[in-house]
Amino acid sequence: MDRLTSMAVFVKAVDLGSFAAAADAFEMSGPMVGKHVRFLEERLGVRLLNRTTRRQSLTEAGQVYYERCRAVLSEAEAADAVASDALSEPRGRLRVTMPALLGRHCIAPLLMKLARKYPRLELDLSFGDPIANIVETGYDLAIRTGDLDDQSGLIARRIARQRMVVCGSRSYLRANGRPKSIDDLAEHQAIIYRRSGRVRPWLFPREALSPQDLPPREVTPTGRLRLDDLEAIADAATQGMGLAWLPYWLIRERLRSGALISLFERQPEFLYDCHALWPRSPRMPPKVRAAVDVLAAALPKLMT
């Protein structure tokens, strides 16, 4: 006999309270239900059920085995669902929340490409500040950079790492000199990123054999410009207003054209993790899986 089938019959007999009810559920005879249960008992060498003409009850060993069988059957159903979903075409509305600039420059173009591939997939994209609780607000997927807050009820997967670059324009560097080390930044004007009333420090990996094991070095920039938009900071830096600390993906074209110059190229650059988060559930919807897989495959090429 097939052990998994026998487990399913045993669990159904317990749940429904009788062999007859389990037989009806599986469209088999009552004696066949008994054979499945006896097969398990003989294989295990223990009695699982106490039965009389009027009632049945689990033995102590049967109770333990019943709980484990339920877990095994649940995992088997989840495995079947995964295999089935792999053949399912993503469809329906996919609601995604993401940071505005990263979303416009990197995330949205990849999701648009996915939507072109799957005509039944609908996109509902939100660009802006993080949503406190994506489950309560009904989002299927959230993209976040940096440290993650409370992840209860969510699954997180790192999909890329955002490389941060210190840069300045040729005109600024001609007028003020080029800093040779991180310590020299104190002598320069910085264009400051201020968000939610807080100045964000510039972060640099520690110079060590395993810099990832040490907290980053924090440098609090000083300057007369405080902006809460990274693209505006990139514009100001291009105009020679000071040095800036910006994600590579945002200034890639300015670096290639020479509008901005990357500094400290021999210094390891700080990497912000970029995560995809989605609500925890027994089955990951095909539309969410497709989006996460596409982002994990293509986003690192855009961010490094």
ROLOVEX-36127 format. One record per residue: residue in one letter; residue number from 1; x, y, z of N, C-alpha, C in turn. Coordinates in steps of 0.2 Angstrom, whole numbers, plus 5000, padded with zeros to 4 digits. Example, Ala and Ser with C-alpha at 12.3 -4.5 7.8 and 13.67 -1.06 7.14 Angstrom:
 vovo mitor n_c1 n_c2 n_c3 ca_c1 ca_c2 ca_c3 c_c1 c_c2 c_c3
    A     1 5066 4972 5039  5062  4978  5039 5066 4984 5039
    S     2 5064 4989 5035  5068  4995  5036 5064 5000 5039
This chain:
 vovo mitor n_c1 n_c2 n_c3 ca_c1 ca_c2 ca_c3 c_c1 c_c2 c_c3
    M     1 5004 4994 5000  5000  5000  5000 5004 5006 5000
    D     2 5002 5012 4997  5005  5018  4997 5005 5021 5004
    R     3 5010 5023 5007  5010  5025  5014 5007 5032 5015
    L     4 5008 5037 5010  5005  5043  5010 4997 5043 5010
    T     5 4995 5038 5005  4988  5037  5005 4985 5034 5011
    S     6 4988 5030 5014  4986  5027  5021 4986 5032 5026
    M     7 4991 5037 5026  4991  5042  5031 4985 5047 5030
    A     8 4983 5048 5024  4977  5053  5022 4971 5049 5024
    V     9 4970 5043 5023  4964  5039  5025 4964 5039 5033
    F    10 4969 5038 5036  4970  5038  5044 4967 5045 5046
    V    11 4970 5050 5044  4969  5057  5046 4961 5058 5045
    K    12 4959 5056 5039  4952  5057  5038 4947 5054 5042
    A    13 4949 5047 5044  4945  5043  5049 4945 5047 5056
    V    14 4950 5049 5058  4950  5053  5064 4946 5059 5064
    D    15 4947 5063 5059  4944  5070  5058 4936 5069 5058
    L    16 4934 5063 5054  4927  5062  5053 4924 5058 5059
    G    17 4928 5054 5062  4925  5051  5068 4923 5044 5067
    S    18 4924 5041 5060  4922  5034  5059 4925 5032 5052
    F    19 4926 5025 5052  4929  5022  5046 4924 5023 5040
    A    20 4917 5023 5042  4912  5023  5037 4912 5030 5033
    A    21 4913 5036 5037  4913  5042  5035 4919 5043 5030
    A    22 4925 5041 5033  4931  5041  5029 4930 5037 5022
    A    23 4927 5032 5022  4926  5028  5016 4922 5032 5011
    D    24 4917 5035 5014  4912  5039  5009 4917 5045 5006
    A    25 4921 5048 5010  4925  5054  5008 4930 5051 5002
    F    26 4933 5045 5003  4937  5043  4998 4934 5038 4993
    E    27 4928 5037 4993  4924  5033  4989 4928 5026 4988
    M    28 4928 5023 4994  4931  5016  4995 4927 5013 5000
    S    29 4928 5006 5001  4924  5003  5006 4926 5004 5013
    G    30 4922 5002 5018  4924  5003  5025 4930 4998 5026
    P    31 4930 4992 5024  4935  4987  5025 4942 4989 5022
    M    32 4941 4993 5017  4948  4996  5014 4951 5001 5018
    V    33 4946 5005 5022  4949  5010  5026 4952 5006 5032
    G    34 4949 5001 5034  4952  4997  5040 4959 4994 5038
    K    35 4960 4992 5031  4966  4989  5029 4972 4995 5029
    H    36 4970 5001 5027  4975  5006  5027 4977 5008 5034
    V    37 4973 5008 5039  4975  5009  5046 4979 5003 5049
    R    38 4977 4997 5047  4981  4991  5049 4988 4991 5046
    F    39 4988 4993 5040  4995  4994  5037 4999 4998 5040
    L    40 4997 5004 5043  5001  5009  5046 5003 5006 5053
    E    41 4998 5003 5057  4999  5000  5063 5004 4994 5063
    E    42 5004 4990 5058  5009  4984  5057 5016 4987 5055
    R    43 5016 4992 5051  5022  4995  5049 5026 4999 5055
    L    44 5022 5002 5059  5024  5005  5065 5025 5001 5071
    G    45 5021 4995 5072  5022  4991  5077 5018 4994 5083
    V    46 5013 4998 5082  5009  5001  5088 5002 5001 5086
    R    47 4998 5001 5091  4991  5003  5089 4989 5010 5089
    L    48 4986 5012 5084  4984  5019  5083 4977 5021 5085
    L    49 4973 5017 5085  4966  5018  5086 4963 5012 5091
    N    50 4959 5014 5096  4955  5010  5100 4948 5010 5097
    R    51 4945 5005 5095  4938  5005  5092 4934 5000 5095
    T    52 4928 5002 5096  4922  4998  5098 4917 4998 5093
    T    53 4911 4995 5094  4906  4995  5090 4902 5002 5090
    R    54 4903 5006 5095  4900  5013  5096 4905 5019 5095
    R    55 4911 5018 5096  4915  5024  5096 4923 5022 5094
    Q    56 4927 5027 5092  4934  5025  5091 4938 5031 5095
    S    57 4944 5030 5097  4948  5035  5100 4955 5034 5098
    L    58 4959 5039 5098  4966  5038  5097 4970 5036 5103
    T    59 4974 5031 5102  4979  5029  5108 4984 5035 5108
    E    60 4988 5035 5114  4993  5040  5115 4998 5040 5109
    A    61 5000 5035 5106  5004  5035  5101 5001 5037 5094
    G    62 4994 5035 5094  4990  5037  5088 4989 5045 5088
    Q    63 4989 5048 5094  4988  5055  5094 4994 5059 5091
    V    64 5000 5056 5094  5006  5059  5091 5007 5058 5084
    Y    65 5006 5052 5081  5006  5050  5074 5001 5054 5070
    Y    66 4995 5055 5073  4990  5059  5069 4993 5066 5068
    E    67 4996 5070 5073  4998  5077  5072 5004 5077 5067
    R    68 5008 5072 5067  5013  5072  5062 5011 5070 5055
    C    69 5006 5066 5054  5003  5065  5048 5000 5071 5045
    R    70 4996 5075 5049  4993  5081  5046 4999 5086 5044
    A    71 5004 5086 5047  5010  5090  5045 5013 5088 5038
    V    72 5014 5081 5038  5016  5078  5032 5012 5080 5026
    L    73 5005 5078 5027  5000  5079  5021 5000 5087 5019
    S    74 5000 5091 5024  5000  5098  5023 5006 5100 5018
    E    75 5012 5098 5020  5018  5099  5016 5018 5096 5009
    A    76 5015 5090 5009  5014  5087  5002 5009 5091 4998
    E    77 5004 5094 5001  4999  5098  4997 5003 5104 4995
    A    78 5007 5107 4999  5011  5113  4997 5016 5112 4991
    A    79 5019 5106 4992  5023  5104  4986 5020 5103 4980
    D    80 5014 5100 4980  5010  5100  4974 5008 5106 4971
    A    81 5006 5111 4976  5004  5118  4974 5010 5121 4970
    V    82 5016 5121 4973  5022  5124  4970 5023 5121 4963
    A    83 5023 5115 4962  5024  5112  4955 5018 5114 4951
    S    84 5012 5115 4953  5006  5117  4949 5007 5124 4947
    D    85 5009 5128 4952  5010  5135  4951 5016 5137 4946
    A    86 5021 5132 4946  5026  5133  4941 5024 5133 4934
    L    87 5018 5130 4933  5015  5129  4926 5010 5134 4925
    S    88 5008 5138 4930  5003  5143  4929 5005 5149 4927
    E    89 5002 5153 4923  5003  5159  4920 5002 5164 4925
    P    90 5006 5169 4927  5004  5175  4931 4998 5178 4928
    R    91 4994 5180 4933  4988  5183  4931 4985 5187 4937
    G    92 4980 5192 4935  4977  5195  4940 4981 5202 4942
    R    93 4978 5205 4947  4981  5212  4949 4987 5211 4954
    L    94 4993 5213 4952  4998  5213  4957 5000 5220 4959
    R    95 4999 5221 4966  4999  5227  4969 5006 5228 4973
    V    96 5010 5233 4971  5017  5233  4973 5019 5240 4975
    T    97 5022 5241 4981  5024  5247  4984 5031 5247 4984
    M    98 5034 5253 4983  5042  5254  4982 5044 5261 4983
    P    99 5050 5262 4984  5053  5269  4985 5052 5272 4978
    A   100 5051 5279 4978  5049  5282  4972 5054 5282 4966
    L   101 5061 5284 4968  5066  5284  4963 5068 5278 4961
    L   102 5069 5273 4966  5071  5266  4964 5066 5263 4960
    G   103 5060 5264 4961  5054  5262  4958 5054 5264 4950
    R   104 5054 5271 4950  5054  5273  4943 5060 5271 4938
    H   105 5066 5271 4941  5072  5270  4937 5073 5263 4936
    C   106 5072 5258 4941  5074  5251  4941 5068 5246 4941
    I   107 5064 5247 4946  5059  5242  4947 5053 5242 4942
    A   108 5050 5248 4941  5045  5248  4936 5046 5246 4929
    P   109 5052 5248 4926  5054  5245  4920 5054 5237 4919
    L   110 5056 5234 4925  5057  5227  4925 5050 5224 4925
    L   111 5045 5227 4929  5039  5224  4930 5035 5226 4924
    M   112 5036 5231 4920  5032  5233  4914 5034 5227 4909
    K   113 5041 5225 4909  5043  5220  4904 5039 5213 4906
    L   114 5038 5212 4912  5035  5206  4914 5027 5206 4912
    A   115 5024 5212 4913  5017  5213  4911 5016 5212 4903
    R   116 5022 5214 4899  5021  5213  4892 5021 5206 4890
    K   117 5025 5202 4894  5026  5195  4893 5019 5191 4895
    Y   118 5016 5193 4900  5010  5190  4902 5004 5195 4902
    P   119 5000 5194 4896  4995  5199  4895 4989 5199 4901
    R   120 4988 5193 4904  4983  5193  4909 4985 5196 4916
    L   121 4992 5198 4916  4994  5201  4923 4993 5209 4923
    E   122 4990 5211 4928  4988  5218  4929 4993 5221 4934
    L   123 4996 5227 4933  5000  5230  4938 4997 5236 4941
    D   124 4997 5237 4948  4995  5242  4952 5001 5244 4956
    L   125 5005 5249 4954  5011  5251  4957 5010 5258 4961
    S   126 5014 5258 4967  5013  5263  4971 5021 5266 4973
    F   127 5022 5272 4971  5029  5275  4972 5029 5280 4978
    G   128 5033 5279 4983  5033  5283  4989 5036 5281 4995
    D   129 5034 5284 5000  5036  5282  5007 5034 5275 5009
    P   130 5038 5271 5013  5036  5264  5015 5029 5264 5018
    I   131 5025 5259 5016  5019  5257  5019 5020 5253 5026
    A   132 5017 5256 5031  5019  5253  5038 5017 5245 5038
    N   133 5011 5243 5035  5009  5236  5036 5006 5234 5029
    I   134 5010 5231 5025  5008  5229  5018 5002 5224 5018
    V   135 5002 5220 5023  4996  5215  5024 4990 5219 5025
    E   136 4989 5224 5029  4983  5227  5031 4981 5232 5025
    T   137 4986 5234 5021  4985  5239  5016 4983 5235 5009
    G   138 4984 5228 5009  4982  5224  5004 4987 5224 4998
    Y   139 4994 5225 4999  4999  5225  4994 5001 5217 4994
    D   140 5003 5215 4988  5005  5209  4986 5013 5208 4987
    L   141 5016 5214 4986  5023  5214  4986 5026 5221 4988
    A   142 5031 5221 4992  5035  5228  4994 5042 5227 4992
    I   143 5045 5233 4990  5052  5233  4989 5055 5238 4994
    R   144 5060 5236 4997  5063  5240  5003 5071 5240 5002
    T   145 5074 5245 5004  5081  5246  5004 5083 5247 5011
    G   146 5089 5245 5013  5092  5246  5020 5089 5241 5025
    D   147 5090 5243 5031  5088  5238  5036 5080 5237 5036
    L   148 5078 5231 5038  5071  5230  5038 5068 5231 5045
    D   149 5062 5233 5045  5058  5234  5052 5055 5227 5053
    D   150 5050 5227 5057  5046  5221  5059 5044 5217 5053
    Q   151 5046 5211 5053  5044  5207  5047 5039 5202 5049
    S   152 5035 5202 5054  5030  5197  5057 5025 5197 5051
    G   153 5024 5191 5049  5018  5189  5044 5021 5190 5037
    L   154 5028 5191 5036  5030  5193  5030 5036 5188 5028
    I   155 5037 5187 5022  5043  5183  5020 5048 5188 5016
    A   156 5054 5188 5017  5059  5193  5014 5064 5189 5010
    R   157 5066 5192 5004  5071  5189  5000 5075 5195 4998
    R   158 5082 5194 4999  5086  5199  4996 5087 5198 4988
    I   159 5085 5204 4985  5085  5203  4977 5091 5207 4974
    A   160 5094 5211 4978  5100  5215  4975 5104 5219 4981
    R   161 5109 5222 4979  5113  5226  4984 5114 5233 4980
    Q   162 5113 5238 4984  5113  5245  4981 5120 5248 4983
    R   163 5124 5250 4978  5131  5252  4979 5130 5260 4979
    M   164 5134 5262 4985  5134  5270  4986 5140 5273 4984
    V   165 5140 5279 4981  5146  5282  4978 5146 5289 4980
    V   166 5152 5291 4982  5154  5298  4984 5156 5301 4977
    C   167 5153 5307 4975  5154  5310  4969 5154 5317 4969
    G   168 5157 5321 4964  5157  5328  4963 5158 5330 4956
    S   169 5156 5336 4955  5157  5338  4948 5165 5340 4947
    R   170 5167 5341 4940  5174  5343  4939 5175 5350 4941
    S   171 5169 5355 4940  5170  5362  4943 5171 5362 4950
    Y   172 5167 5358 4954  5168  5358  4961 5175 5356 4963
    L   173 5178 5350 4960  5184  5348  4962 5190 5352 4960
    R   174 5189 5356 4954  5194  5361  4952 5195 5367 4957
    A   175 5189 5369 4960  5189  5374  4964 5190 5373 4971
    N   176 5189 5367 4973  5190  5365  4980 5195 5359 4982
    G   177 5198 5356 4976  5202  5351  4977 5199 5344 4978
    R   178 5202 5339 4977  5199  5332  4977 5201 5329 4984
    P   179 5196 5327 4988  5198  5323  4994 5202 5317 4993
    K   180 5207 5316 4997  5211  5310  4996 5209 5304 5000
    S   181 5205 5306 5006  5203  5301  5010 5196 5303 5013
    I   182 5193 5298 5017  5187  5299  5020 5187 5305 5025
    D   183 5193 5305 5028  5194  5311  5033 5194 5317 5030
    D   184 5196 5318 5024  5196  5324  5021 5189 5327 5019
    L   185 5184 5323 5020  5177  5325  5019 5175 5331 5023
    A   186 5178 5331 5029  5176  5336  5034 5178 5343 5031
    E   187 5182 5344 5027  5184  5350  5024 5180 5352 5018
    H   188 5175 5348 5016  5172  5350  5010 5164 5351 5011
    Q   189 5161 5354 5006  5154  5356  5007 5151 5349 5004
    A   190 5146 5347 5008  5142  5341  5006 5135 5343 5005
    I   191 5131 5340 5000  5124  5341  4999 5121 5335 5003
    I   192 5117 5338 5008  5114  5333  5013 5108 5331 5012
    Y   193 5107 5324 5013  5100  5321  5012 5097 5321 5019
    R   194 5091 5324 5019  5088  5325  5026 5081 5322 5024
    R   195 5079 5317 5028  5072  5314  5027 5069 5313 5034
    S   196 5063 5315 5034  5059  5315  5040 5062 5318 5046
    G   197 5065 5324 5045  5068  5328  5050 5075 5326 5052
    R   198 5078 5320 5049  5084  5317  5051 5089 5318 5045
    V   199 5095 5320 5047  5101  5320  5042 5104 5313 5042
    R   200 5104 5310 5036  5106  5303  5035 5114 5303 5034
    P   201 5118 5299 5039  5125  5299  5038 5127 5296 5032
    W   202 5133 5297 5030  5136  5293  5024 5140 5287 5028
    L   203 5139 5281 5025  5142  5275  5028 5147 5272 5023
    F   204 5153 5270 5027  5158  5267  5023 5160 5260 5027
    P   205 5162 5255 5023  5164  5249  5026 5171 5250 5030
    R   206 5171 5246 5036  5177  5247  5039 5183 5243 5036
    E   207 5189 5246 5036  5195  5243  5033 5197 5237 5038
    A   208 5195 5231 5036  5196  5225  5040 5196 5219 5035
    L   209 5199 5213 5038  5199  5207  5034 5192 5205 5032
    S   210 5187 5206 5037  5180  5205  5036 5176 5211 5038
    P   211 5175 5216 5033  5172  5222  5035 5165 5221 5036
    Q   212 5162 5215 5033  5155  5214  5034 5153 5213 5041
    D   213 5158 5210 5045  5157  5209  5052 5157 5214 5057
    L   214 5159 5220 5054  5160  5226  5058 5154 5231 5056
    P   215 5152 5235 5061  5147  5241  5059 5151 5246 5055
    P   216 5147 5249 5050  5150  5254  5045 5153 5260 5049
    R   217 5157 5263 5046  5159  5270  5048 5154 5275 5046
    E   218 5152 5279 5051  5147  5284  5049 5151 5291 5049
    V   219 5149 5295 5044  5152  5301  5043 5146 5306 5042
    T   220 5145 5311 5047  5139  5315  5046 5142 5321 5042
    P   221 5139 5322 5036  5141  5328  5031 5139 5334 5034
    T   222 5143 5339 5032  5141  5346  5033 5140 5350 5027
    G   223 5136 5355 5026  5135  5359  5020 5129 5363 5021
    R   224 5128 5368 5016  5122  5373  5017 5116 5371 5013
    L   225 5117 5365 5010  5111  5362  5006 5108 5356 5009
    R   226 5102 5356 5011  5098  5350  5014 5092 5349 5009
    L   227 5092 5343 5006  5087  5341  5002 5084 5334 5004
    D   228 5078 5333 5002  5075  5327  5004 5073 5322 4997
    D   229 5077 5324 4992  5076  5320  4986 5082 5319 4983
    L   230 5084 5312 4982  5090  5310  4979 5092 5313 4972
    E   231 5087 5313 4968  5088  5316  4961 5090 5323 4961
    A   232 5087 5327 4966  5088  5334  4967 5095 5335 4969
    I   233 5098 5330 4973  5104  5331  4976 5109 5329 4970
    A   234 5108 5324 4966  5112  5323  4960 5112 5329 4955
    D   235 5107 5333 4954  5107  5339  4950 5111 5344 4953
    A   236 5111 5345 4960  5115  5350  4963 5122 5348 4963
    A   237 5124 5342 4964  5131  5340  4963 5133 5341 4956
    T   238 5129 5340 4951  5131  5341  4944 5133 5348 4943
    Q   239 5129 5353 4947  5130  5360  4946 5136 5363 4950
    G   240 5139 5358 4953  5145  5360  4957 5144 5363 4964
    M   241 5138 5361 4967  5136  5364  4973 5139 5360 4979
    G   242 5143 5355 4978  5146  5351  4983 5146 5344 4982
    L   243 5149 5340 4986  5150  5333  4985 5143 5329 4988
    A   244 5142 5323 4985  5136  5320  4986 5137 5312 4987
    W   245 5133 5309 4991  5134  5302  4992 5127 5298 4989
    L   246 5128 5295 4984  5122  5293  4980 5122 5286 4978
    P   247 5117 5283 4976  5117  5276  4973 5119 5276 4966
    Y   248 5123 5271 4965  5126  5271  4958 5121 5271 4952
    W   249 5116 5267 4953  5111  5267  4948 5108 5273 4946
    L   250 5107 5278 4951  5104  5285  4950 5109 5289 4946
    I   251 5116 5288 4947  5120  5293  4943 5125 5289 4938
    R   252 5123 5283 4936  5127  5279  4931 5128 5284 4925
    E   253 5123 5286 4922  5124  5290  4916 5128 5296 4917
    R   254 5127 5300 4923  5131  5306  4924 5139 5304 4925
    L   255 5140 5298 4928  5147  5296  4928 5150 5294 4922
    R   256 5146 5291 4917  5149  5289  4911 5150 5295 4907
    S   257 5146 5300 4907  5147  5306  4903 5152 5311 4906
    G   258 5154 5310 4912  5159  5314  4915 5156 5320 4919
    A   259 5149 5320 4919  5146  5326  4923 5147 5325 4930
    L   260 5148 5319 4933  5150  5318  4940 5156 5314 4940
    I   261 5160 5314 4945  5167  5310  4945 5166 5306 4952
    S   262 5167 5300 4951  5167  5295  4957 5174 5296 4961
    L   263 5173 5297 4968  5179  5297  4972 5180 5291 4976
    F   264 5186 5290 4979  5188  5285  4983 5186 5278 4980
    E   265 5188 5277 4973  5187  5271  4970 5191 5265 4972
    R   266 5196 5267 4976  5200  5261  4979 5197 5259 4986
    Q   267 5192 5263 4989  5189  5262  4995 5183 5257 4994
    P   268 5182 5252 4998  5176  5248  4997 5170 5252 4998
    E   269 5165 5251 4994  5159  5255  4994 5154 5252 4998
    F   270 5150 5256 5002  5144  5253  5006 5139 5251 5002
    L   271 5136 5245 5004  5131  5241  5000 5124 5241 5004
    Y   272 5119 5244 5002  5113  5244  5005 5109 5237 5002
    D   273 5107 5233 5006  5103  5227  5004 5096 5230 5001
    C   274 5094 5227 4996  5087  5228  4993 5083 5222 4994
    H   275 5077 5222 4997  5073  5216  4998 5066 5217 4995
    A   276 5064 5211 4993  5057  5210  4991 5053 5207 4997
    L   277 5048 5209 4999  5044  5207  5005 5037 5205 5003
    W   278 5034 5200 5005  5027  5198  5003 5024 5194 5009
    P   279 5017 5194 5009  5014  5191  5015 5015 5184 5015
    R   280 5016 5181 5021  5017  5174  5022 5010 5170 5021
    S   281 5011 5165 5017  5005  5161  5015 5008 5154 5013
    P   282 5003 5149 5014  5005  5142  5011 5007 5141 5004
    R   283 5004 5146 5000  5006  5146  4993 5008 5152 4991
    M   284 5014 5153 4987  5016  5159  4985 5012 5160 4978
    P   285 5008 5165 4977  5005  5166  4971 5009 5167 4965
    P   286 5008 5164 4959  5012  5164  4953 5014 5171 4951
    K   287 5009 5176 4952  5011  5183  4950 5016 5186 4954
    V   288 5016 5184 4961  5021  5186  4965 5028 5183 4964
    R   289 5028 5176 4963  5034  5173  4962 5037 5175 4955
    A   290 5033 5176 4950  5036  5179  4944 5039 5186 4945
    A   291 5036 5190 4948  5039  5197  4950 5046 5196 4953
    V   292 5046 5193 4959  5052  5192  4963 5057 5189 4959
    D   293 5056 5184 4955  5061  5180  4951 5064 5185 4946
    V   294 5060 5189 4943  5062  5194  4938 5067 5199 4941
    L   295 5064 5202 4947  5068  5207  4950 5075 5204 4952
    A   296 5075 5198 4955  5081  5195  4958 5086 5194 4952
    A   297 5084 5192 4946  5088  5190  4941 5091 5197 4937
    A   298 5087 5202 4937  5089  5208  4933 5091 5214 4937
    L   299 5089 5215 4943  5090  5221  4947 5098 5221 4949
    P   300 5101 5216 4951  5108  5217  4952 5112 5220 4947
    K   301 5110 5219 4940  5114  5221  4935 5113 5229 4934
    L   302 5107 5231 4936  5106  5238  4936 5109 5242 4942
    M   303 5110 5239 4947  5112  5242  4953 5120 5242 4955
    T   304 5123 5238 4951  5131  5238  4952 5134 5240 4945
